[in-house]
Amino acid sequence: MTATDADHVIATRTFYDAIAEDYATLFRDSLSVMPLDRAVMAGFAELVGEGGQVADLGCGPGRVTAHLASLGLSVFGLDLSESMLAIARRENPGLRFEQGSMRNLDLSDGALAGVVSWYSTIHTPQDELSALYAEFRRVLAPGGHLLLAFQCGDEPRRHEHPWGHPVTLDFRRMRPERVVALLEAAGFALVQHTVRTADTDQGESTPQAFLIARAATG
C-alpha cells in the first residue's frame, strides 16, 4: 500500500486478500454453467481478433483470463490483490499476471486491442467512473474494444464478514444507460448492450449487464 492509495482501493485490496481462497473455490467452475456469459466473451474475442493484446483488469483468480486465452486472445491479468494473483499464477502457470491498479495502468497509449473489466468496476465510486473509463480508452488502440460486466441497480449491496473473515465491502450496482453515457463521453461507441435476468442458482439477486464498446477512431 502507498500513502496515495484511495480508501476504497485499500478496502478492496484488503477484502480480496482476505477471501481469496474461499472466493476462488466458490467460483472456480461458474463459467461452465453460464452459457450466455461465455457467448458475450466469445463475441468480444471475435471482435478483437485472434492474438489480440488484451488486459483482464481486476482478474481475481484468473478464471476469466484463462477463458479469454482459450478463445485465442493474447491476454494478461492485473489485480490489486496479491492473494488473488497467487491463485491465478498457481492455477494458470502459462499466463501472465501482474499486481497493479486499473486506475493508473502502466501501459502506453493505444497499447491494447482489448480491455476486459469483468465485475471489477463495481467497487469504484460513481464520481470516479469517468476517469476510469478514460484510462481504459487511453490504453486502447483506435477501434479497440472494451467489455464491461456489472450488476444492474441503484443501491449497493454490502458484504460483511464473508466466510467469517473480518472484512466488509460495498458492491456497487449501476444503471446500464448511465454507464453507456459515461463511456460515450470518454470516447467510446456502444457496440452491444445485453442484460440478462439474475441466475438465482448462482446466488445472483439482480439482473446482470454486459456492454461492449469500441474506442473512437477519430
Backbone as CSV, one residue per row, in Angstrom:
resi,resn,N_x,N_y,N_z,CA_x,CA_y,CA_z,C_x,C_y,C_z
1,MET,0.825,-1.191,0.000,0.000,0.000,0.000,0.868,1.253,0.000
2,THR,0.352,2.307,-0.570,1.061,3.577,-0.556,0.167,4.644,0.045
3,ALA,0.785,5.749,0.428,0.028,6.830,1.048,-0.958,7.447,0.080
4,THR,-0.736,7.248,-1.205,-1.601,7.872,-2.201,-2.794,6.989,-2.571
5,ASP,-2.831,5.757,-2.085,-3.958,4.890,-2.399,-5.239,5.447,-1.788
6,ALA,-6.316,5.505,-2.586,-7.605,5.938,-2.073,-8.134,4.905,-1.084
7,ASP,-8.982,5.369,-0.164,-9.512,4.469,0.860,-10.232,3.276,0.248
8,HIS,-10.990,3.513,-0.831,-11.750,2.402,-1.412,-10.833,1.395,-2.090
9,VAL,-9.678,1.852,-2.584,-8.707,0.926,-3.172,-8.106,0.044,-2.086
10,ILE,-7.741,0.641,-0.970,-7.188,-0.118,0.155,-8.226,-1.114,0.667
11,ALA,-9.471,-0.671,0.793,-10.527,-1.555,1.288,-10.752,-2.731,0.341
12,THR,-10.707,-2.461,-0.958,-10.907,-3.527,-1.946,-9.771,-4.540,-1.880
13,ARG,-8.543,-4.056,-1.821,-7.394,-4.958,-1.754,-7.449,-5.817,-0.480
14,THR,-7.747,-5.176,0.639,-7.810,-5.894,1.907,-8.894,-6.963,1.895
15,PHE,-10.047,-6.624,1.348,-11.174,-7.556,1.276,-10.804,-8.796,0.465
16,TYR,-10.257,-8.586,-0.719,-9.973,-9.734,-1.588,-8.737,-10.518,-1.145
17,ASP,-7.797,-9.861,-0.496,-6.694,-10.612,0.092,-7.216,-11.595,1.143
18,ALA,-8.213,-11.165,1.902,-8.742,-11.994,2.982,-9.548,-13.184,2.468
19,ILE,-10.314,-12.987,1.394,-11.258,-14.032,0.968,-10.781,-14.826,-0.234
20,ALA,-9.562,-14.604,-0.696,-9.129,-15.125,-1.992,-9.363,-16.619,-2.172
21,GLU,-8.927,-17.435,-1.236,-9.048,-18.884,-1.402,-10.502,-19.324,-1.415
22,ASP,-11.337,-18.772,-0.524,-12.756,-19.126,-0.497,-13.460,-18.688,-1.777
23,TYR,-13.154,-17.495,-2.230,-13.742,-16.962,-3.457,-13.378,-17.842,-4.652
24,ALA,-12.107,-18.181,-4.760,-11.648,-18.987,-5.898,-12.313,-20.355,-5.909
25,THR,-12.494,-20.943,-4.748,-13.157,-22.248,-4.660,-14.615,-22.154,-5.073
26,LEU,-15.309,-21.130,-4.594,-16.735,-20.982,-4.886,-16.993,-20.760,-6.369
27,PHE,-16.169,-19.932,-7.020,-16.440,-19.536,-8.402,-15.585,-20.267,-9.438
28,ARG,-14.834,-21.282,-9.014,-13.893,-21.941,-9.927,-14.567,-22.425,-11.205
29,ASP,-15.755,-23.010,-11.112,-16.409,-23.606,-12.279,-17.641,-22.825,-12.727
30,SER,-17.777,-21.581,-12.273,-19.018,-20.853,-12.547,-19.244,-20.595,-14.034
31,LEU,-18.198,-20.346,-14.795,-18.382,-20.076,-16.222,-18.948,-21.273,-16.973
32,SER,-18.687,-22.461,-16.473,-19.150,-23.662,-17.167,-20.672,-23.780,-17.173
33,VAL,-21.344,-23.088,-16.252,-22.808,-23.152,-16.190,-23.435,-21.818,-16.591
34,MET,-22.673,-20.958,-17.257,-23.176,-19.655,-17.683,-22.956,-19.470,-19.188
35,PRO,-23.760,-20.152,-20.012,-23.542,-20.092,-21.465,-23.715,-18.699,-22.052
36,LEU,-24.611,-17.883,-21.503,-24.808,-16.545,-22.057,-23.603,-15.653,-21.771
37,ASP,-23.016,-15.804,-20.601,-21.813,-15.027,-20.280,-20.667,-15.427,-21.207
38,ARG,-20.533,-16.741,-21.445,-19.479,-17.210,-22.349,-19.719,-16.706,-23.763
39,ALA,-20.981,-16.603,-24.167,-21.297,-16.114,-25.511,-20.874,-14.662,-25.681
40,VAL,-21.062,-13.850,-24.640,-20.619,-12.456,-24.693,-19.102,-12.394,-24.853
41,MET,-18.393,-13.215,-24.081,-16.930,-13.242,-24.193,-16.488,-13.707,-25.577
42,ALA,-17.187,-14.684,-26.122,-16.828,-15.182,-27.456,-17.011,-14.098,-28.507
43,GLY,-18.095,-13.332,-28.404,-18.307,-12.236,-29.344,-17.232,-11.175,-29.215
44,PHE,-16.883,-10.844,-27.983,-15.810,-9.881,-27.748,-14.501,-10.377,-28.362
45,ALA,-14.177,-11.646,-28.141,-12.922,-12.201,-28.669,-12.888,-12.135,-30.187
46,GLU,-14.008,-12.375,-30.827,-14.040,-12.319,-32.297,-13.862,-10.882,-32.786
47,LEU,-14.449,-9.933,-32.061,-14.276,-8.529,-32.432,-12.818,-8.093,-32.289
48,VAL,-12.165,-8.533,-31.230,-10.757,-8.176,-31.015,-9.870,-8.824,-32.058
49,GLY,-10.136,-10.108,-32.331,-9.360,-10.823,-33.334,-8.308,-11.727,-32.720
50,GLU,-8.017,-12.814,-33.423,-7.047,-13.810,-32.975,-5.719,-13.153,-32.613
51,GLY,-5.234,-13.475,-31.412,-3.936,-12.960,-30.973,-3.933,-11.531,-30.493
52,GLY,-5.100,-10.907,-30.434,-5.159,-9.511,-29.982,-4.674,-9.350,-28.553
53,GLN,-3.955,-8.263,-28.300,-3.418,-7.991,-26.970,-4.526,-7.430,-26.071
54,VAL,-4.808,-8.155,-24.975,-5.940,-7.824,-24.113,-5.497,-7.824,-22.656
55,ALA,-6.010,-6.865,-21.877,-5.797,-6.834,-20.436,-7.104,-7.182,-19.732
56,ASP,-7.044,-8.157,-18.828,-8.166,-8.511,-17.965,-7.945,-7.785,-16.647
57,LEU,-8.638,-6.667,-16.461,-8.395,-5.772,-15.336,-9.282,-6.151,-14.156
58,GLY,-8.648,-6.404,-13.019,-9.372,-6.931,-11.878,-9.619,-8.418,-12.072
59,CYS,-8.566,-9.127,-12.433,-8.690,-10.519,-12.897,-8.973,-11.517,-11.790
60,GLY,-8.774,-11.137,-10.524,-9.014,-12.074,-9.442,-8.188,-13.342,-9.601
61,PRO,-8.814,-14.517,-9.412,-8.063,-15.775,-9.506,-7.790,-16.242,-10.926
62,GLY,-8.151,-15.441,-11.919,-7.733,-15.717,-13.290,-8.628,-16.602,-14.119
63,ARG,-9.846,-16.888,-13.659,-10.701,-17.793,-14.442,-11.131,-17.148,-15.756
64,VAL,-11.451,-15.844,-15.741,-11.842,-15.163,-16.982,-10.624,-14.992,-17.883
65,THR,-9.484,-14.679,-17.294,-8.252,-14.556,-18.080,-7.983,-15.841,-18.846
66,ALA,-8.088,-16.966,-18.152,-7.840,-18.265,-18.780,-8.846,-18.549,-19.880
67,HIS,-10.109,-18.187,-19.652,-11.123,-18.435,-20.687,-10.859,-17.582,-21.920
68,LEU,-10.493,-16.330,-21.713,-10.179,-15.462,-22.856,-8.978,-15.999,-23.635
69,ALA,-7.990,-16.529,-22.926,-6.835,-17.124,-23.599,-7.257,-18.330,-24.437
70,SER,-8.214,-19.102,-23.915,-8.697,-20.276,-24.664,-9.439,-19.875,-25.935
71,LEU,-9.894,-18.624,-25.997,-10.584,-18.102,-27.180,-9.613,-17.499,-28.194
72,GLY,-8.323,-17.598,-27.930,-7.322,-17.164,-28.902,-6.745,-15.784,-28.675
73,LEU,-7.060,-15.153,-27.548,-6.535,-13.825,-27.270,-5.196,-13.912,-26.549
74,SER,-4.350,-12.922,-26.775,-3.090,-12.804,-26.047,-3.367,-11.916,-24.839
75,VAL,-3.678,-12.535,-23.695,-4.258,-11.817,-22.565,-3.377,-11.945,-21.331
76,PHE,-3.334,-10.862,-20.563,-2.708,-10.926,-19.248,-3.683,-10.369,-18.224
77,GLY,-3.502,-10.776,-16.962,-4.374,-10.332,-15.888,-3.690,-9.350,-14.966
78,LEU,-4.475,-8.418,-14.437,-3.978,-7.437,-13.476,-4.965,-7.350,-12.327
79,ASP,-4.441,-7.277,-11.100,-5.316,-7.206,-9.936,-4.609,-6.495,-8.800
80,LEU,-5.393,-5.917,-7.884,-4.852,-5.291,-6.691,-4.341,-6.309,-5.691
81,SER,-5.037,-7.449,-5.609,-4.827,-8.407,-4.534,-3.721,-9.410,-4.852
82,GLU,-2.654,-9.387,-4.064,-1.576,-10.344,-4.252,-2.040,-11.761,-3.924
83,SER,-2.986,-11.904,-3.005,-3.506,-13.235,-2.684,-4.281,-13.815,-3.861
84,MET,-5.069,-12.990,-4.535,-5.767,-13.444,-5.733,-4.768,-13.802,-6.833
85,LEU,-3.760,-12.974,-6.993,-2.763,-13.224,-8.037,-1.982,-14.506,-7.778
86,ALA,-1.736,-14.819,-6.508,-1.034,-16.067,-6.183,-1.843,-17.265,-6.671
87,ILE,-3.153,-17.210,-6.516,-4.016,-18.293,-7.002,-4.012,-18.330,-8.521
88,ALA,-4.134,-17.154,-9.152,-4.148,-17.095,-10.615,-2.874,-17.689,-11.202
89,ARG,-1.732,-17.357,-10.617,-0.457,-17.892,-11.120,-0.348,-19.390,-10.863
90,ARG,-0.836,-19.820,-9.732,-0.784,-21.245,-9.387,-1.647,-22.082,-10.333
91,GLU,-2.811,-21.577,-10.663,-3.756,-22.359,-11.453,-3.603,-22.148,-12.955
92,ASN,-2.872,-21.109,-13.351,-2.678,-20.801,-14.775,-1.216,-20.458,-15.023
93,PRO,-0.320,-21.438,-14.868,1.116,-21.139,-14.927,1.601,-20.626,-16.276
94,GLY,0.818,-20.817,-17.328,1.245,-20.356,-18.639,0.840,-18.936,-18.967
95,LEU,0.128,-18.269,-18.052,-0.359,-16.922,-18.307,0.355,-15.905,-17.415
96,ARG,0.302,-14.649,-17.826,0.983,-13.578,-17.102,-0.019,-12.831,-16.229
97,PHE,0.364,-12.626,-14.983,-0.470,-11.884,-14.033,0.400,-10.867,-13.300
98,GLU,-0.127,-9.641,-13.177,0.629,-8.564,-12.562,-0.215,-7.873,-11.502
99,GLN,0.463,-7.336,-10.484,-0.233,-6.557,-9.473,-0.227,-5.092,-9.892
100,GLY,-1.365,-4.450,-9.736,-1.465,-3.044,-10.087,-2.891,-2.560,-10.007
101,SER,-3.074,-1.289,-10.261,-4.391,-0.662,-10.217,-4.842,-0.291,-11.615
102,MET,-6.099,-0.596,-11.931,-6.626,-0.221,-13.239,-6.875,1.276,-13.335
103,ARG,-6.758,1.992,-12.216,-6.919,3.445,-12.230,-5.710,4.141,-12.862
104,ASN,-4.546,3.487,-12.770,-3.308,4.058,-13.321,-2.509,2.928,-13.960
105,LEU,-2.813,2.639,-15.198,-2.219,1.488,-15.879,-0.826,1.813,-16.394
106,ASP,0.081,0.892,-16.149,1.456,1.066,-16.611,1.570,0.570,-18.048
107,LEU,0.840,1.236,-18.923,0.787,0.874,-20.333,0.835,2.157,-21.160
108,SER,1.440,2.059,-22.322,1.488,3.226,-23.199,0.141,3.448,-23.870
109,ASP,-0.056,4.648,-24.377,-1.298,4.975,-25.084,-1.475,4.024,-26.270
110,GLY,-2.694,3.504,-26.419,-3.011,2.673,-27.569,-2.307,1.331,-27.604
111,ALA,-1.897,0.818,-26.437,-1.104,-0.418,-26.402,-1.930,-1.679,-26.625
112,LEU,-3.242,-1.604,-26.409,-4.060,-2.810,-26.377,-5.123,-2.829,-27.468
113,ALA,-5.489,-4.052,-27.857,-6.623,-4.244,-28.768,-7.913,-4.466,-28.001
114,GLY,-7.793,-4.827,-26.717,-8.983,-5.082,-25.926,-8.737,-4.899,-24.441
115,VAL,-9.779,-4.474,-23.747,-9.773,-4.357,-22.293,-11.022,-5.044,-21.769
116,VAL,-10.852,-5.852,-20.727,-11.976,-6.526,-20.079,-12.023,-6.089,-18.623
117,SER,-13.193,-5.679,-18.186,-13.437,-5.374,-16.781,-14.670,-6.172,-16.368
118,TRP,-14.420,-7.401,-15.923,-15.495,-8.352,-15.613,-15.840,-8.219,-14.128
119,TYR,-16.825,-7.378,-13.853,-17.260,-7.096,-12.479,-16.156,-6.466,-11.630
120,SER,-15.233,-5.760,-12.237,-14.146,-5.157,-11.462,-14.305,-3.656,-11.257
121,THR,-15.294,-3.034,-11.883,-15.544,-1.613,-11.622,-16.568,-1.417,-10.516
122,ILE,-17.070,-2.488,-9.948,-18.206,-2.394,-9.020,-17.811,-1.871,-7.642
123,HIS,-16.523,-1.672,-7.403,-16.076,-1.089,-6.140,-15.595,0.351,-6.329
124,THR,-15.752,0.878,-7.519,-15.316,2.242,-7.830,-16.456,3.220,-7.568
125,PRO,-16.229,4.280,-6.786,-17.280,5.277,-6.561,-17.771,5.874,-7.875
126,GLN,-19.046,6.224,-7.896,-19.663,6.738,-9.118,-18.911,7.943,-9.675
127,ASP,-18.425,8.823,-8.786,-17.784,10.047,-9.273,-16.386,9.802,-9.830
128,GLU,-15.886,8.571,-9.755,-14.577,8.245,-10.316,-14.675,7.412,-11.588
129,LEU,-15.890,7.062,-11.992,-16.035,6.198,-13.162,-15.597,6.883,-14.447
130,SER,-15.870,8.167,-14.582,-15.479,8.867,-15.813,-13.976,8.792,-16.030
131,ALA,-13.215,9.045,-14.971,-11.754,8.981,-15.081,-11.285,7.559,-15.364
132,LEU,-11.967,6.571,-14.779,-11.598,5.176,-15.007,-11.831,4.788,-16.463
133,TYR,-12.975,5.152,-17.011,-13.260,4.822,-18.414,-12.304,5.563,-19.351
134,ALA,-11.914,6.767,-18.979,-10.940,7.499,-19.787,-9.594,6.781,-19.799
135,GLU,-9.225,6.168,-18.683,-7.981,5.395,-18.630,-8.087,4.151,-19.507
136,PHE,-9.239,3.499,-19.492,-9.448,2.363,-20.392,-9.294,2.813,-21.855
137,ARG,-9.882,3.957,-22.172,-9.797,4.466,-23.547,-8.355,4.808,-23.914
138,ARG,-7.608,5.343,-22.971,-6.230,5.740,-23.254,-5.382,4.559,-23.715
139,VAL,-5.525,3.412,-23.067,-4.648,2.276,-23.379,-5.143,1.445,-24.561
140,LEU,-6.318,1.773,-25.068,-6.844,1.052,-26.227,-6.435,1.742,-27.521
141,ALA,-6.043,0.946,-28.489,-5.797,1.477,-29.827,-7.124,1.920,-30.438
142,PRO,-7.117,2.898,-31.339,-8.360,3.276,-32.028,-9.014,2.040,-32.646
143,GLY,-10.300,1.891,-32.397,-11.021,0.723,-32.887,-10.954,-0.473,-31.957
144,GLY,-10.170,-0.374,-30.866,-10.105,-1.445,-29.878,-11.415,-1.579,-29.113
145,HIS,-11.577,-2.689,-28.435,-12.858,-2.981,-27.791,-12.733,-3.146,-26.278
146,LEU,-13.768,-2.685,-25.588,-13.902,-2.793,-24.144,-15.098,-3.674,-23.821
147,LEU,-14.915,-4.600,-22.880,-16.007,-5.433,-22.373,-16.178,-5.159,-20.893
148,LEU,-17.371,-4.718,-20.509,-17.712,-4.457,-19.114,-18.816,-5.394,-18.666
149,ALA,-18.708,-5.916,-17.439,-19.784,-6.672,-16.814,-20.023,-6.089,-15.427
150,PHE,-21.291,-5.957,-15.053,-21.617,-5.404,-13.745,-23.068,-5.744,-13.405
151,GLN,-23.425,-5.585,-12.121,-24.793,-5.824,-11.682,-25.634,-4.571,-11.891
152,CYS,-26.882,-4.766,-12.312,-27.789,-3.639,-12.535,-28.447,-3.225,-11.218
153,GLY,-28.711,-1.928,-11.115,-29.443,-1.445,-9.959,-28.962,-0.091,-9.500
154,ASP,-29.517,0.345,-8.378,-29.191,1.656,-7.824,-28.514,1.574,-6.461
155,GLU,-28.916,0.624,-5.653,-28.417,0.541,-4.286,-27.281,-0.470,-4.184
156,PRO,-26.214,-0.118,-3.483,-25.122,-1.082,-3.293,-25.546,-2.227,-2.384
157,ARG,-24.818,-3.319,-2.490,-25.021,-4.452,-1.598,-23.761,-4.614,-0.757
158,ARG,-23.937,-4.586,0.545,-22.782,-4.685,1.445,-22.546,-6.143,1.833
159,HIS,-21.316,-6.593,1.639,-20.915,-7.933,2.060,-20.083,-7.801,3.328
160,GLU,-20.619,-8.324,4.417,-19.965,-8.220,5.710,-19.489,-9.585,6.193
161,HIS,-18.228,-9.676,6.548,-17.626,-10.876,7.127,-17.889,-12.143,6.313
162,PRO,-17.628,-12.121,4.995,-17.839,-13.326,4.191,-16.932,-14.460,4.655
163,TRP,-17.505,-15.661,4.709,-16.784,-16.857,5.165,-16.121,-16.632,6.527
164,GLY,-16.666,-15.723,7.309,-16.145,-15.486,8.639,-14.931,-14.577,8.700
165,HIS,-14.514,-14.012,7.565,-13.346,-13.122,7.561,-13.747,-11.731,8.061
166,PRO,-12.897,-11.058,8.801,-13.248,-9.762,9.404,-13.094,-8.594,8.429
167,VAL,-13.783,-8.660,7.285,-13.709,-7.616,6.265,-15.117,-7.316,5.756
168,THR,-15.288,-6.108,5.242,-16.570,-5.660,4.706,-16.314,-4.826,3.461
169,LEU,-17.187,-4.965,2.449,-17.020,-4.180,1.223,-18.371,-3.981,0.560
170,ASP,-18.562,-2.793,-0.014,-19.775,-2.500,-0.780,-19.585,-2.903,-2.235
171,PHE,-20.592,-3.580,-2.788,-20.627,-3.953,-4.197,-21.638,-3.029,-4.866
172,ARG,-21.140,-2.108,-5.673,-21.991,-1.077,-6.256,-22.690,-1.599,-7.507
173,ARG,-23.960,-1.295,-7.621,-24.737,-1.626,-8.814,-24.909,-0.361,-9.638
174,MET,-25.116,-0.543,-10.943,-25.182,0.611,-11.843,-26.294,0.428,-12.867
175,ARG,-26.790,1.533,-13.366,-27.768,1.518,-14.446,-27.023,1.507,-15.787
176,PRO,-27.313,0.553,-16.669,-26.580,0.475,-17.937,-26.614,1.768,-18.737
177,GLU,-27.749,2.465,-18.742,-27.846,3.688,-19.540,-26.887,4.766,-19.021
178,ARG,-26.677,4.802,-17.711,-25.711,5.766,-17.167,-24.295,5.377,-17.560
179,VAL,-23.991,4.090,-17.508,-22.656,3.643,-17.896,-22.406,3.940,-19.365
180,VAL,-23.396,3.698,-20.219,-23.246,3.980,-21.647,-22.948,5.460,-21.864
181,ALA,-23.655,6.337,-21.154,-23.426,7.777,-21.305,-22.002,8.154,-20.898
182,LEU,-21.514,7.559,-19.820,-20.149,7.849,-19.380,-19.122,7.310,-20.369
183,LEU,-19.380,6.150,-20.928,-18.470,5.584,-21.926,-18.409,6.460,-23.173
184,GLU,-19.562,6.923,-23.613,-19.592,7.783,-24.807,-18.834,9.083,-24.551
185,ALA,-18.965,9.624,-23.359,-18.236,10.844,-23.016,-16.725,10.611,-22.969
186,ALA,-16.332,9.355,-22.694,-14.903,9.012,-22.622,-14.316,8.634,-23.974
187,GLY,-15.126,8.646,-25.025,-14.612,8.361,-26.362,-14.898,6.971,-26.873
188,PHE,-15.972,6.349,-26.363,-16.380,5.026,-26.837,-17.697,5.115,-27.590
189,ALA,-17.902,4.158,-28.487,-19.190,3.980,-29.157,-19.728,2.614,-28.764
190,LEU,-20.991,2.563,-28.354,-21.589,1.308,-27.920,-21.720,0.335,-29.086
191,VAL,-21.329,-0.906,-28.864,-21.458,-1.977,-29.858,-22.577,-2.926,-29.467
192,GLN,-22.614,-3.295,-28.184,-23.632,-4.241,-27.720,-23.990,-3.941,-26.279
193,HIS,-25.283,-4.068,-25.989,-25.807,-3.847,-24.640,-26.721,-5.027,-24.338
194,THR,-26.315,-5.879,-23.408,-27.072,-7.072,-23.057,-27.350,-7.073,-21.565
195,VAL,-28.581,-7.371,-21.188,-28.939,-7.555,-19.787,-29.662,-8.885,-19.669
196,ARG,-29.190,-9.727,-18.763,-29.896,-10.988,-18.524,-30.445,-10.993,-17.107
197,THR,-31.449,-11.812,-16.892,-32.048,-11.911,-15.567,-31.081,-12.564,-14.586
198,ALA,-31.329,-12.342,-13.316,-30.484,-12.914,-12.278,-30.576,-14.433,-12.294
199,ASP,-29.441,-15.075,-12.165,-29.367,-16.533,-12.037,-29.318,-16.856,-10.546
200,THR,-30.492,-17.122,-9.968,-30.553,-17.335,-8.528,-29.811,-18.592,-8.107
201,ASP,-29.683,-19.563,-9.014,-28.925,-20.773,-8.678,-27.455,-20.460,-8.425
202,GLN,-26.984,-19.344,-9.002,-25.595,-18.924,-8.814,-25.471,-17.824,-7.758
203,GLY,-26.558,-17.597,-7.015,-26.514,-16.624,-5.941,-26.749,-15.187,-6.367
204,GLU,-27.160,-14.964,-7.622,-27.412,-13.601,-8.091,-28.776,-13.110,-7.627
205,SER,-28.861,-11.828,-7.313,-30.124,-11.260,-6.842,-30.597,-10.087,-7.685
206,THR,-29.856,-9.755,-8.736,-30.193,-8.611,-9.582,-29.781,-8.912,-11.017
207,PRO,-30.428,-8.294,-12.013,-30.007,-8.525,-13.406,-28.547,-8.161,-13.623
208,GLN,-27.953,-8.800,-14.623,-26.533,-8.626,-14.930,-26.383,-7.952,-16.296
209,ALA,-25.530,-6.936,-16.362,-25.333,-6.171,-17.596,-23.980,-6.472,-18.214
210,PHE,-23.957,-6.520,-19.561,-22.737,-6.752,-20.321,-22.705,-5.744,-21.463
211,LEU,-21.681,-4.908,-21.472,-21.549,-3.887,-22.514,-20.261,-4.110,-23.285
212,ILE,-20.339,-4.022,-24.608,-19.151,-4.000,-25.456,-19.148,-2.641,-26.152
213,ALA,-18.017,-1.954,-26.062,-17.884,-0.636,-26.682,-16.593,-0.566,-27.461
214,ARG,-16.594,0.276,-28.509,-15.422,0.429,-29.381,-14.794,1.797,-29.169
215,ALA,-13.470,1.820,-29.038,-12.753,3.076,-28.897,-12.850,3.881,-30.189
216,ALA,-13.107,5.150,-30.065,-13.264,6.014,-31.234,-11.990,6.009,-32.071
217,THR,-12.175,6.100,-33.381,-11.047,6.081,-34.299,-10.624,7.478,-34.726
218,GLY,-11.418,8.466,-34.410,-11.102,9.824,-34.827,-10.314,10.590,-33.791
